[in-house]
Amino acid sequence: MKKDVIILTGAGQIGMAIARRMGYGKKIVIGDKKTENAGAIAGIMNGRDSTPSPWKRTSPQGNPS
């Protein structure tokens, strides 16, 4: 089964609106500096035809930024 994916960086209102519009039936990965923000947007969008998944931003090992 093939499923398209949308990667949303920045869990703000504009990003959520774009993801809701373009994410119909697609997997949506939501990223934000604050996991709580990504989780909140995922909670709002959960139960729709998309499947949001919050993730936490990390820095590559040895490169703290």
N, CA, C and O atoms as CSV, one atom per row, in Angstrom:
chain,resi,resn,atom,element,x,y,z
A,1,MET,N,N,0.835,-1.181,0.000
A,1,MET,CA,C,0.000,0.000,0.000
A,1,MET,C,C,0.880,1.243,0.000
A,1,MET,O,O,1.747,1.390,0.861
A,2,LYS,N,N,0.669,2.114,-0.931
A,2,LYS,CA,C,1.432,3.353,-1.031
A,2,LYS,C,C,0.628,4.482,-0.394
A,2,LYS,O,O,-0.575,4.615,-0.624
A,3,LYS,N,N,1.316,5.295,0.414
A,3,LYS,CA,C,0.657,6.444,1.037
A,3,LYS,C,C,1.587,7.642,0.938
A,3,LYS,O,O,2.749,7.567,1.337
A,4,ASP,N,N,1.079,8.737,0.411
A,4,ASP,CA,C,1.875,9.958,0.312
A,4,ASP,C,C,2.080,10.564,1.690
A,4,ASP,O,O,1.274,10.365,2.599
A,5,VAL,N,N,3.176,11.308,1.830
A,5,VAL,CA,C,3.545,11.909,3.112
A,5,VAL,C,C,3.753,13.408,2.928
A,5,VAL,O,O,4.338,13.848,1.938
A,6,ILE,N,N,3.267,14.185,3.889
A,6,ILE,CA,C,3.537,15.619,3.953
A,6,ILE,C,C,4.347,15.856,5.213
A,6,ILE,O,O,3.987,15.368,6.284
A,7,ILE,N,N,5.446,16.606,5.097
A,7,ILE,CA,C,6.253,16.964,6.265
A,7,ILE,C,C,5.998,18.435,6.558
A,7,ILE,O,O,6.302,19.307,5.744
A,8,LEU,N,N,5.438,18.694,7.730
A,8,LEU,CA,C,5.111,20.048,8.160
A,8,LEU,C,C,6.126,20.479,9.203
A,8,LEU,O,O,6.200,19.893,10.283
A,9,THR,N,N,6.908,21.500,8.886
A,9,THR,CA,C,7.881,22.014,9.850
A,9,THR,C,C,7.372,23.339,10.377
A,9,THR,O,O,7.222,24.304,9.628
A,10,GLY,N,N,7.113,23.377,11.653
A,10,GLY,CA,C,6.534,24.555,12.281
A,10,GLY,C,C,5.050,24.341,12.489
A,10,GLY,O,O,4.266,24.414,11.544
A,11,ALA,N,N,4.669,24.079,13.719
A,11,ALA,CA,C,3.282,23.727,14.025
A,11,ALA,C,C,2.480,24.967,14.390
A,11,ALA,O,O,1.947,25.070,15.495
A,12,GLY,N,N,2.399,25.898,13.461
A,12,GLY,CA,C,1.615,27.106,13.684
A,12,GLY,C,C,0.294,27.039,12.940
A,12,GLY,O,O,-0.030,26.026,12.320
A,13,GLN,N,N,-0.451,28.104,13.004
A,13,GLN,CA,C,-1.780,28.139,12.394
A,13,GLN,C,C,-1.734,28.061,10.870
A,13,GLN,O,O,-2.561,27.384,10.260
A,14,ILE,N,N,-0.772,28.749,10.251
A,14,ILE,CA,C,-0.680,28.720,8.789
A,14,ILE,C,C,-0.289,27.328,8.313
A,14,ILE,O,O,-0.874,26.801,7.367
A,15,GLY,N,N,0.707,26.732,8.975
A,15,GLY,CA,C,1.121,25.377,8.615
A,15,GLY,C,C,-0.008,24.376,8.772
A,15,GLY,O,O,-0.179,23.488,7.937
A,16,MET,N,N,-0.785,24.520,9.851
A,16,MET,CA,C,-1.907,23.614,10.075
A,16,MET,C,C,-2.949,23.773,8.969
A,16,MET,O,O,-3.491,22.781,8.482
A,17,ALA,N,N,-3.228,25.004,8.573
A,17,ALA,CA,C,-4.212,25.236,7.515
A,17,ALA,C,C,-3.763,24.604,6.197
A,17,ALA,O,O,-4.566,24.000,5.485
A,18,ILE,N,N,-2.486,24.747,5.882
A,18,ILE,CA,C,-1.958,24.145,4.653
A,18,ILE,C,C,-2.038,22.629,4.731
A,18,ILE,O,O,-2.461,21.974,3.778
A,19,ALA,N,N,-1.631,22.070,5.867
A,19,ALA,CA,C,-1.663,20.613,6.029
A,19,ALA,C,C,-3.085,20.073,5.946
A,19,ALA,O,O,-3.310,19.014,5.360
A,20,ARG,N,N,-4.038,20.783,6.520
A,20,ARG,CA,C,-5.432,20.338,6.469
A,20,ARG,C,C,-5.947,20.360,5.037
A,20,ARG,O,O,-6.704,19.482,4.624
A,21,ARG,N,N,-5.532,21.364,4.292
A,21,ARG,CA,C,-6.006,21.513,2.913
A,21,ARG,C,C,-5.360,20.485,1.983
A,21,ARG,O,O,-6.036,19.877,1.153
A,22,MET,N,N,-4.047,20.296,2.129
A,22,MET,CA,C,-3.312,19.430,1.203
A,22,MET,C,C,-3.124,18.008,1.721
A,22,MET,O,O,-2.705,17.131,0.965
A,23,GLY,N,N,-3.425,17.766,2.989
A,23,GLY,CA,C,-3.113,16.485,3.595
A,23,GLY,C,C,-4.213,15.451,3.575
A,23,GLY,O,O,-4.094,14.419,4.236
A,24,TYR,N,N,-5.273,15.693,2.843
A,24,TYR,CA,C,-6.395,14.763,2.817
A,24,TYR,C,C,-5.930,13.366,2.406
A,24,TYR,O,O,-5.407,13.181,1.307
A,25,GLY,N,N,-6.123,12.387,3.288
A,25,GLY,CA,C,-5.764,11.006,2.997
A,25,GLY,C,C,-4.279,10.710,3.012
A,25,GLY,O,O,-3.860,9.633,2.588
A,26,LYS,N,N,-3.473,11.647,3.492
A,26,LYS,CA,C,-2.024,11.467,3.497
A,26,LYS,C,C,-1.500,11.383,4.918
A,26,LYS,O,O,-2.160,11.823,5.859
A,27,LYS,N,N,-0.329,10.826,5.069
A,27,LYS,CA,C,0.379,10.810,6.346
A,27,LYS,C,C,1.010,12.177,6.523
A,27,LYS,O,O,1.695,12.667,5.625
A,28,ILE,N,N,0.784,12.806,7.690
A,28,ILE,CA,C,1.350,14.121,7.967
A,28,ILE,C,C,2.302,14.001,9.142
A,28,ILE,O,O,1.909,13.582,10.231
A,29,VAL,N,N,3.559,14.372,8.917
A,29,VAL,CA,C,4.558,14.393,9.983
A,29,VAL,C,C,4.708,15.846,10.408
A,29,VAL,O,O,5.053,16.704,9.595
A,30,ILE,N,N,4.445,16.123,11.691
A,30,ILE,CA,C,4.455,17.487,12.202
A,30,ILE,C,C,5.689,17.695,13.062
A,30,ILE,O,O,5.906,16.962,14.027
A,31,GLY,N,N,6.496,18.687,12.721
A,31,GLY,CA,C,7.696,18.981,13.499
A,31,GLY,C,C,7.684,20.411,14.007
A,31,GLY,O,O,7.236,21.322,13.312
A,32,ASP,N,N,8.171,20.598,15.202
A,32,ASP,CA,C,8.270,21.925,15.794
A,32,ASP,C,C,9.370,21.887,16.834
A,32,ASP,O,O,9.721,20.814,17.325
A,33,LYS,N,N,9.925,23.054,17.182
A,33,LYS,CA,C,10.944,23.108,18.229
A,33,LYS,C,C,10.390,22.606,19.555
A,33,LYS,O,O,11.115,22.018,20.357
A,34,LYS,N,N,9.119,22.838,19.778
A,34,LYS,CA,C,8.467,22.396,21.012
A,34,LYS,C,C,7.531,21.236,20.698
A,34,LYS,O,O,6.581,21.378,19.928
A,35,THR,N,N,7.813,20.089,21.302
A,35,THR,CA,C,7.001,18.901,21.071
A,35,THR,C,C,5.541,19.149,21.431
A,35,THR,O,O,4.642,18.577,20.815
A,36,GLU,N,N,5.298,20.014,22.442
A,36,GLU,CA,C,3.924,20.302,22.860
A,36,GLU,C,C,3.128,20.939,21.715
A,36,GLU,O,O,1.955,20.620,21.519
A,37,ASN,N,N,3.766,21.835,20.963
A,37,ASN,CA,C,3.081,22.479,19.837
A,37,ASN,C,C,2.707,21.455,18.767
A,37,ASN,O,O,1.585,21.454,18.260
A,38,ALA,N,N,3.655,20.591,18.432
A,38,ALA,CA,C,3.387,19.561,17.430
A,38,ALA,C,C,2.287,18.628,17.913
A,38,ALA,O,O,1.411,18.240,17.140
A,39,GLY,N,N,2.333,18.270,19.194
A,39,GLY,CA,C,1.305,17.393,19.758
A,39,GLY,C,C,-0.067,18.040,19.754
A,39,GLY,O,O,-1.071,17.369,19.516
A,40,ALA,N,N,-0.119,19.347,20.018
A,40,ALA,CA,C,-1.399,20.059,20.023
A,40,ALA,C,C,-2.022,20.073,18.627
A,40,ALA,O,O,-3.219,19.831,18.473
A,41,ILE,N,N,-1.211,20.353,17.624
A,41,ILE,CA,C,-1.717,20.360,16.253
A,41,ILE,C,C,-2.134,18.952,15.842
A,41,ILE,O,O,-3.159,18.775,15.183
A,42,ALA,N,N,-1.346,17.949,16.229
A,42,ALA,CA,C,-1.710,16.562,15.923
A,42,ALA,C,C,-3.041,16.213,16.571
A,42,ALA,O,O,-3.865,15.525,15.968
A,43,GLY,N,N,-3.257,16.688,17.804
A,43,GLY,CA,C,-4.517,16.424,18.491
A,43,GLY,C,C,-5.699,17.061,17.788
A,43,GLY,O,O,-6.773,16.465,17.703
A,44,ILE,N,N,-5.505,18.275,17.283
A,44,ILE,CA,C,-6.574,18.968,16.560
A,44,ILE,C,C,-6.898,18.235,15.261
A,44,ILE,O,O,-8.065,18.099,14.893
A,45,MET,N,N,-5.863,17.767,14.573
A,45,MET,CA,C,-6.064,17.135,13.270
A,45,MET,C,C,-6.406,15.656,13.362
A,45,MET,O,O,-6.871,15.077,12.380
A,46,ASN,N,N,-6.191,15.039,14.495
A,46,ASN,CA,C,-6.447,13.607,14.636
A,46,ASN,C,C,-7.924,13.314,14.406
A,46,ASN,O,O,-8.788,14.109,14.775
A,47,GLY,N,N,-8.203,12.181,13.800
A,47,GLY,CA,C,-9.572,11.810,13.528
A,47,GLY,C,C,-10.040,12.243,12.148
A,47,GLY,O,O,-11.147,11.898,11.734
A,48,ARG,N,N,-9.233,12.978,11.448
A,48,ARG,CA,C,-9.559,13.341,10.073
A,48,ARG,C,C,-9.017,12.228,9.170
A,48,ARG,O,O,-8.585,11.181,9.654
A,49,ASP,N,N,-9.045,12.459,7.888
A,49,ASP,CA,C,-8.566,11.444,6.952
A,49,ASP,C,C,-7.053,11.377,6.886
A,49,ASP,O,O,-6.500,10.526,6.190
A,50,SER,N,N,-6.380,12.259,7.599
A,50,SER,CA,C,-4.920,12.228,7.642
A,50,SER,C,C,-4.469,11.643,8.974
A,50,SER,O,O,-5.259,11.531,9.912
A,51,THR,N,N,-3.195,11.273,9.049
A,51,THR,CA,C,-2.643,10.682,10.263
A,51,THR,C,C,-1.460,11.516,10.722
A,51,THR,O,O,-0.347,11.291,10.244
A,52,PRO,N,N,-1.651,12.478,11.635
A,52,PRO,CA,C,-0.542,13.298,12.093
A,52,PRO,C,C,0.377,12.558,13.055
A,52,PRO,O,O,-0.075,11.728,13.843
A,53,SER,N,N,1.670,12.864,12.987
A,53,SER,CA,C,2.661,12.252,13.872
A,53,SER,C,C,3.632,13.325,14.349
A,53,SER,O,O,4.471,13.766,13.564
A,54,PRO,N,N,3.553,13.764,15.613
A,54,PRO,CA,C,4.498,14.769,16.087
A,54,PRO,C,C,5.890,14.180,16.278
A,54,PRO,O,O,6.017,13.001,16.608
A,55,TRP,N,N,6.933,14.978,16.077
A,55,TRP,CA,C,8.307,14.544,16.336
A,55,TRP,C,C,9.076,15.705,16.915
A,55,TRP,O,O,8.727,16.868,16.713
A,56,LYS,N,N,10.127,15.373,17.637
A,56,LYS,CA,C,10.961,16.386,18.275
A,56,LYS,C,C,12.201,16.631,17.433
A,56,LYS,O,O,12.840,15.688,16.967
A,57,ARG,N,N,12.538,17.904,17.240
A,57,ARG,CA,C,13.734,18.260,16.479
A,57,ARG,C,C,14.966,17.893,17.286
A,57,ARG,O,O,15.025,18.147,18.489
A,58,THR,N,N,15.935,17.305,16.637
A,58,THR,CA,C,17.195,16.963,17.292
A,58,THR,C,C,18.349,17.484,16.452
A,58,THR,O,O,18.203,17.720,15.253
A,59,SER,N,N,19.476,17.659,17.082
A,59,SER,CA,C,20.681,18.083,16.377
A,59,SER,C,C,21.532,16.862,16.074
A,59,SER,O,O,21.538,15.901,16.843
A,60,PRO,N,N,22.251,16.893,14.959
A,60,PRO,CA,C,23.172,15.792,14.691
A,60,PRO,C,C,24.197,15.679,15.822
A,60,PRO,O,O,24.600,16.682,16.411
A,61,GLN,N,N,24.602,14.477,16.108
A,61,GLN,CA,C,25.560,14.245,17.190
A,61,GLN,C,C,26.824,15.065,16.948
A,61,GLN,O,O,27.390,15.045,15.856
A,62,GLY,N,N,27.257,15.786,17.984
A,62,GLY,CA,C,28.467,16.587,17.884
A,62,GLY,C,C,28.252,17.954,17.259
A,62,GLY,O,O,29.203,18.720,17.104
A,63,ASN,N,N,27.013,18.271,16.898
A,63,ASN,CA,C,26.720,19.557,16.283
A,63,ASN,C,C,25.515,20.194,16.973
A,63,ASN,O,O,24.442,20.292,16.376
A,64,PRO,N,N,25.682,20.630,18.228
A,64,PRO,CA,C,24.535,21.232,18.917
A,64,PRO,C,C,24.202,22.597,18.326
A,64,PRO,O,O,25.046,23.492,18.293
A,65,SER,N,N,22.973,22.748,17.863
A,65,SER,CA,C,22.565,24.030,17.281
A,65,SER,C,C,21.195,24.416,17.755
A,65,SER,O,O,20.681,25.466,17.371
